[in-house]
Structures are given as C-alpha cells and as structure tokens.
Amino acid sequence: MSFSIRAAPLRRLCAELFSAAGTPADIADAVARSLVTTNLMGHDSHGVIRVKQYLGMIRDGMIKPAARPRLRKRFGATAMVTNGYGFGQIGASFAADLAVELGREHGIAAVSLGRTGHIGRLGEYTHSIAARGLIGIGFTGGTMQKSWVTPYGGREPIFSTNPMSFAVPCANDETLLLDFATASIAQGKLLLAQAKGLPIPQGMMLDKHGRPSTDAGIMDDGAVLLAMGLHKGSGLSLMMEIIPNLLGGGRPVSSAEFHYGNPTLLLALLPEAFDEDSDFVQHVERLKRRVKSVKPAAGFEEVLLPGEPEARSYAGREAKGIPLPEATWADLCDSARELGVALPSPVA
C-alpha cells in the first residue's frame, strides 16, 4: 500500500521531527523544505525517505543539528567552507550563495564544502546558482555510510555514487538542469527500491560473487553497484572521488583516513565575463527548441529535456499530493511517536 500526503503538512511534520531532535527552527524548516521539494520533483530517493536516516545520525552524533557553516579559507575567487558536520543542505546552500557572490565579482568562482552531512539533491544548489544568472556546476563525493560502487572490471566497492550536476540560466527565470550519479543507480534509489520491494534494472549491480543481479535486497550482503557508462563512468567516478573530496578537505572513501561526510565542490561562471556581447540565454533557448523539435524514435512520444520530468512531477504532486511507500510512512510514524510529534492524516 502507498500513501499520499500534501506537501505543506509533510513539510511541517519533517520540520517538527527535526526540531524535536534538537534542530533550531530555521534549520529544521530549511531541511524539511529541501526534502519535500525533492519528493515533489519525483526524486523520492533523496526526499523524506531520508528523515529516519538523519534522525538516527543525530542520535549517533554524526549530524550536529545546530551546526552552521562558516568560511574556513578565502583565496581570490576560491573559498573553503566548513560545515561542522551539520545538515548538508544548510552548508551547501551557504556555499552556493558564496559561489554566486564570488562569481559575480570575479567572473568565475569555486567553493568547496567540507565536514558536512548529506547534502541531499546536488542539483538543488546548481539550480540555485543558475537561477541567479550564472552557470552552476557541482561535484560531490564521500558517503555517510560506506562505499557502494566498484570500478570497471572489479567487484569490490571502493567508490561512492559520486554525483555531478550542471545548470544554466534560461529565459523567464528558468534553468536547464542536469543532475546524475556516476554510479549506474543512486544509492537513494536503491533504498527506495528496497522500501517498495522492487527489483532494480539489469546491468546495475553485481552480487557478492561478481554475478549480475537485480535484487535490491542483497546490497547488505556483499553486493556492489556498477558505474554508469562502463569504463567512462568508472573514470568519472574516480575523478569525483578525488576532486570534491580532496578540495573539500576530506579523503577518498577507500582511504584509511576517510571520515564520513559529503564533500562538495560548487563552481559558478558568469556568462558575461566570457563574452560581453553574447546573448547566452537566447542561444540556450534556441538549442532547447531544436532538441524538442527532434522526431521521437520508436517507443517514444517526445524528446525530453533534462528537468522536464521533474517539472511535470512537481505540478502533479503539488496538485494531488506526494505518494509515499508504506515503509517510508511507517518510518515517519515511528519517529513521530518516539519524539512526541503529532501526525497529519494522509490519504491511503
């Protein structure tokens, strides 16, 4: 059975749960809004399914709920931000704001974020940069749990799922956003498949013996995820293991010196700094229209741009409510009872 619940009461529930666990109200509201917005966009793997995980990490001291980001180092157009192992959504938003500020000043900026909890959906922060007129690029590595991904040709997990994201400004204050894990499947989507009791697609996972499998339930029994795109995706994952981790002050997941966290690197590029006469946004719009005009292949109704499925999901779920797997709703109910928080009424 699945449940449907409106975004506003779901945000209030999540914020109240975090507040009851010792999180300041403004941080609790911001994290809850980030998670529920991610559900609205259809990425349930990074939405409220994470609430139970975050609350457990607060109890275990892995997330410091009252910690706030601060500037650790500044060098020209670059900066390092440390988050004190607070909520990653707060640290990454701070880093994105700083990247915009430095990008407008210098034409280009690079801001790393270290000592941080799980940042949620990486595209949230590149979108934030692009929505203010700059090109946003983001890389993130690390993990709050363990490594999941094996390099091409292997069967031992030494990488995290290591996402990348790119966002460009468009007309009418819109953005064109690309956000993807360099693993064949994001770890959160694996958790979602487990919660729903569903298999994952072929070609994404090996069991502990190195044989292909689709059983999401065996990930805790020595199974590993594959990188996307064979050797190319494996190479990207390796670079994501290096760049955001080391520039964020962390270490690769496979290193003996690794400490849990979600180190992130955000870049912001000001289009006018590269060509003052360029009509960047108009070129983007023309290219978008050209892509949409391509005739669909057999089995497809249309060619979709990055972000179109999310926009359609947002509109539908905002109007009709957010569907939650029974296991996710049960986790929220258990947390509410434990913390003394009142539950809203979903529609079964």
N, C-alpha and C positions, 0 to 999 in steps of 0.2 A: 504494500500500500504506500502511496505517496501523499503528501500533504501540501496544501497551497496556503500561502500567507502573504499578506500585503507587505510592501517594502517598509512603510512607516512603522508599524508595530514590531516588525522584525528588527529594524534598527534600534528601537527603544529597548527591546529585550536584550540584544547583544550589548548595548551600552550599559545597561543596568547590571548585567553579569560581570562585565569588566570592572565597573565601579565597585561592586560588592567584593571583588577580589583585590581591591586596593588601588585601582587606577584613578587618577584625577579625572574629573568630569570631562574636561575638554579633550583629553587624550582618548578616553573611552568613547566619546561621541565620534571622533575622527576615525578611529579604528573600525567602529561599527559601521560607519558610513562607507568606508572603503570596502569592507567585506560584502555588504549588501549590494552596493553598486556593482561589484563583480558578479554576484548572482544575477542581478538584473540583466547584465550583458551576456549571460549564458555560460560563464566560466565558473560553474559550481565547484570545480576542484580547488579554487582559490577564494571561495566565499565563506559562508557561515559554517561549512564543514570544518573550518579551522578553529572555531571557538573552543571546542573541547581541548584541542592541542594547546592553544595559547593559555588557557586556564591551568592546564597541567604544568606548563612551563613556568608560569608564575609561581605555582606551589613549589616547584623544584628549584626555584631561584635562577632559572635560565633566562627568563624575561624579567627585567626590573620595571615594573609598571609605571613608576613615577619618573623614570629617567627621561631626560630631554637632550636633544642633540646640541653639540657645541662645535665651534670651529677649532680644529686642532692645529692647522698649519695653512698658511697662505703664501703662494709664490706666483706673482703675476696673475695670469688667467687661470691658474690652477688652485685647488684648495682640497684639504682633507678634513672631513667631518667625522667625529666620533660620536657614537650614539649611546654609550654606556650600557649596552645590552638592553636598551629599551625597545618598545614596539618599532618594528622596521618601517611601518607606514609613516610614523612621525619623522624618523630620521631621513627617509627617502624624500619626503615632501620638502623638508628643510633643504636637503641637498639640491633638489630640483629648483627651488626658489633662488638659491645661491648661484646655480649654473646660469639661470636667466639673467641675474644681475651682472655676473661677470661676462657673460656672452654679449650683452648689450654694451658693456664698457670696452671690451677688447675685440669683439667680433667672433671670438671662439672661447670656449671655457671647458674645463674638465674638472669635475668634482668627484672625489671618492668618498665612500661611506664605509666605515669600519665599526667593529664591535656592536653589531646590530642584530636584533631579532629578525625573523622572517618578514620580508618587505611586502608580501602579497603579490599582486599582479604588476610586473615590471612596466607594462605598457601604461599604467596609470601615471607614471612620472614622466615618460617621454611625451605622452599626450599633454600633460601639464605644461611642458616646455613649448611644444608646438602650438598650443592654444594661445600662447603669448607672442607668436610670430617668429620663433626660432626653430631650427631643425633640432629635434631631440634624438639622441642615440643613447642606449643603455645596455650595459652588460652586468650580469650578476652571477656569482658563484657561491661556493660554500654550501652548507646544509645545517639544519637544526637537528638532524638525526644521524644519518650515515650516508656513505656513498651508495649509488644505485646503478651506475652506468659503466659498462665495460668498454674498453677501446676496441676498435675494429679488429676482428680476428681473435679476440680474447674471450674469456668467460669469468673474469674476476672483476668485481665492481671497484673502480678507483676514482671515477668522476661523479659529480653531482649532475643534476639535469640542466644546469647552466644556461639560463635563457638569454636571449638577445632581443632588443626592441628598437624600432626606428619609427619616428613620427615626423611628418612635415606639415607645415601650415597650409591651409586651403582657403578658398573664398568663403565668405559668410561665417567666419569664426569656426569653421570646421577643421578637422585634421584627417590626414591619411595615416593610419596606424598599423604597423606590423609588429607582432609580439609572438615569439615562439621559443620553446625549449629546444636545445640542441640534442636532447635525447629524443628517441622515437615517440615517446609519450611523456608528458609531465607527470611527476610523482603524485601531484594532487589529483590528476585524472585517474591514476591507478587507485588511489584511495577511494575516489568516487565509484569506480567500477566495483571495488570490494564492498562498499556500502550498499550498492544496488544488486550485488550478487551476479554481476555480468562479466563475460569474458572481455578481454581486450583484443584488438585486431591482430591478425597474423603478422609476423615479421618484426615484432617489437620487443620480445622477451625470450630469454633462454632459461631453462630450469637449471638446477644445481649441477646437472651432468653436462651442461652445454647444449642441450637439445631445445629446439623451438617449442614454445608453449604459449597458450592464450589464457591460462588460468591466473587471474589476478590474485587469487588466494594463496599462491605459493611464494609471494615476494618475501615473506619472512622465513622461508625455508631454503635460502641459498640461491634464489633466482636472481637474475640480473637483467637490466634493461639494455637495449641496444641504442647506439647513437643513430640519429636520423641521417639519411643520405649516405649510408655505408662509410667509406673512408673519409669522405668530405665532411660529413657531420662529426665524425670522430675527431678530425683535426680541429674543427670549430670548438668542440667541447674542450679539447686540450688548451686552446687559446683562452677560453673563458675560465679555465682552471687557473691560468696564470695571471691574466690582466686584471680583472677586478679584485681577485684575492690578494695579490701582492701589492697593488697600488692602494688597496684599502687597509693595508697593514696586517693582513691575515696570511695564511699559508694554504697551499693546496690541500684538498680533502685527504689525499693519500699520505700526506706528510705526518711524521711522528709529532710535529709541532702544531698540527692543526687544532684550532679551537672552534667550537661550533659558532655559527653565525652566517650571515647572508651578505658578505661584502659586495658592494655595488659601485660601478663607475658610470656617471652620467656626463654626457657631452652636450653642449649647446652651441649651435652655429648660427650666426646672424646672416641671412642671405645677402643683405645689402652690403655687408663688409667684403663680399667677394666680387660683386659687380653692382655698382650703384644704379646702373641703368637697366638692370634685369627686372623683368616682370615675372618674378619667380612663381607667384601664386597662379598667375594666368597660364603659365606653362604647365603647372601641375594639373590645373583644371582641364586643359586640352588633352593631356595624356590620360587622365581618368576617363574622359568621354571616349577617347579612342579605344581604351581597353574595354569599356562597356559595349562598344559597337561590334566587337568581335563575335562572329557567329558561333553559337554554342555547339560543342561536339555531341555526338550521340550519347544519350543518357543524361544530358544536362539541359536545364531550361534557360540558363543565362550564365554569363561570366560574372563572377562576383569580385569586387574589390576587397582588399583587406579592411576589416571593420564593418562591412555591410551585414554579415550575420549577427554581429554583436548589436548593431543599431536596431535591427528587426527584433531581436530577442528583448532588448530593453523596452521597446514600445509595447510589445505583447505582455511582458511580465509586469510592467508598470500598470497596465490596464487590468490584468486578470489575476495577478498575484504570482509569487515565486514558488515553484514546485520544489519540495524537499523530499529526499528519500526518507523512508520510515526510520532508518538507523540514525540519520542526522537529526531528525526531530526528537527522537528518543534521547540522544545525547544532550540536546538543548534542555529537554525536560529534566533530565537527571541533574544537570548543572544548576538549573533554576531551583530545584528542591534543595540541593546541597547548600546553595548560597542565600536561600530565602527570598528569591525573586519571583514576582507574580508572572504567570504565563499568559500571553494573548491567546485568543481562540483561533486556530487555523480551520480551514475548510478541508475535510477529508476527501 
